[in-house]
Amino acid sequence: MASLLAGLGSVCRCEVYNDPGVTACRSCGETLTAALWLASPSFDGPASSTPGPMETAERSASTRSATPGPTAAGDPGRLATPGPSTPGERTVFRGFGEQTAFREAPQIEAPDRILARPAPLHTLGPVDGVDLPSVPGNCPRCGRSHPARLHFCPSCGMRLGSDAGRATRRPPAGLLAPGSVKLVLLRGLGASGTAFPLREEHTEAGRTVGALRFPSDDTLSPLAATFSYRGGRLFVRDEGGPSGVFIRLLLPEVLREGAWFSIGDKLLRFLDRVPPPQPSHPAPRLLGSARPAGTLLRIQLVHLGGIPGRIFSRPAPVRIGRALGEILLTDDPFISARHCELDHDPSGAILRDLGSSNGSFLRLPPNGERELYPGDTVRLGRNILRVE
């Protein structure tokens, strides 16, 4: 065992390796206590005459201070420790009182035309195909102002983009004509990327009726929607079926009582607002948990087939997600950790998407209609299609 350990070299505190049997560091000259201990006949530790760590550090420091130059005068082959710090040098403290001085390289300022400074991350190009705002604005979620071309809100983290501007832009009349628009399947029961051109002035879509059919989707109405060109613009109309037509949110939307919305594969319904009790009419005292303060929003989870599910009563704002929020839906992988938020509004509630990966979808009113733009996303049953 002793011969095995003695055949190993030693590493000094200055991080220089020394060959087996060497008792003084070839770089700084410090005594290698580990080498002395391995060379001793017993493994109880170094001899009592061997200096301790603090004494060794002080001795090595004094030896280095007395060393005049890069090499010792009497031993040209021995590397000596640099002398005391001079202008342009910096002292580094390693441990056990040891100090090492080294000369810093001069700082050279290169011209911008030679070494171009990289642009900040928030000024780079579009994110996920969404153009960044070119002018300062306010976050649609928390209202905090943000500089131009910022990816995320510095306060709440909501993704910022020109979706809001795109939702308010109107293409010139006559831009869209039959055959100029197609629907691309993003997710559904068919192959992703399948394109459905809208060549006719009116194109009906459903499970069994119309030119655009999804026969394997049992959640879709026989006739669900109609896509129509009018005045160079494209519109989608809900045909009143039970499955409905859902549009992905680009801006916060006001929900009336009874409005439906979808996140992931979950269908939810905003029931109503419950105002706080009046001081003159206190709520009856019953056994149970105390009523939360403030205005409550009642949200219902709807199961497959339209079967009513659990009702959540939460004080506004109500955040819904898979891992964070007041309402957690943990069994749906298409729901983001923090997906959407509902806040109270005098006319109902405001639904905001919190930068989720798969988006939040609002159902059109029965027989309602909405204009579509390139880049918008429509959901019919289990099928999610993008307008291109």
Disulfide bonds with the S-S distance in Angstrom:
none
